[in-house]
Amino acid sequence: MKELESMEQYEQMKNEGKYLFVFSADWCPDCRVIEPVLPDIEKQFEEFTFIHIDRDKFIEICQELDVYGIPSFIGFENGKELGRFVSKDRKTPEEITGFLTGLQ
C-alpha cells in the first residue's frame, strides 16, 4: 500500500482514478489488528489503488472528510465519493471486504 505524501497528491488522486483511502495511525491498536490482512484485500480489489493516509500527518483531510475514528476507509472515483466505512470501531476482514464489494 502506498503512503500519501502531500495534499497535492491527495487532490490529484481523489479527482483522477479509483482510490481507496485508508485512514490510520501508528498508535492505533485496531489499525494494527487489520494491517496483516490488508495486502490480501488489496489483491481481491485490484480496481482500487489503496492509499494509506496517516491521520496525524493529514488531519486537515480527516476534517474535510469527517473522519474522526480510525481505521476508516473512503472510496473515490474521479472526484466522486463512492462510499465510506468510517467509525472508531474495530473492523473485521469480512466487514472490509463487504464494504468494498458494495462499492463495485
PEGIVEN-V130499 format. One record per backbone hydrogen bond with DSSP energy under -0.5 kcal/mol. CO is the residue of the C=O (numbers start at 1). NH is the residue of the N-H. Records with the same first field share a line. If there is no record, write none. Layout:
CO = NH  NH
This chain:
2 = 52
6 = 10
7 = 11
8 = 12
9 = 13
10 = 14
11 = 15
12 = 16
14 = 79
17 = 19  78
18 = 49
19 = 21  76
20 = 22  51
21 = 23  74
22 = 53
23 = 71  72
24 = 55
25 = 28
27 = 29
28 = 32
29 = 33
30 = 34
31 = 35
32 = 36
34 = 37  38
35 = 38  39
37 = 41
38 = 42
39 = 43
40 = 44
41 = 45
43 = 46
45 = 48
48 = 50
49 = 20
50 = 2
51 = 22
52 = 4  54
53 = 24  55
54 = 57  58
58 = 61  62
59 = 63
60 = 64
61 = 65
62 = 66  67
63 = 66
66 = 68
72 = 23
73 = 85
74 = 21
75 = 82  83
76 = 19
77 = 80
80 = 77
83 = 75
85 = 73  87
92 = 96
93 = 97
94 = 98
95 = 99
96 = 100
97 = 101
98 = 102
99 = 103
100 = 103  104
101 = 104
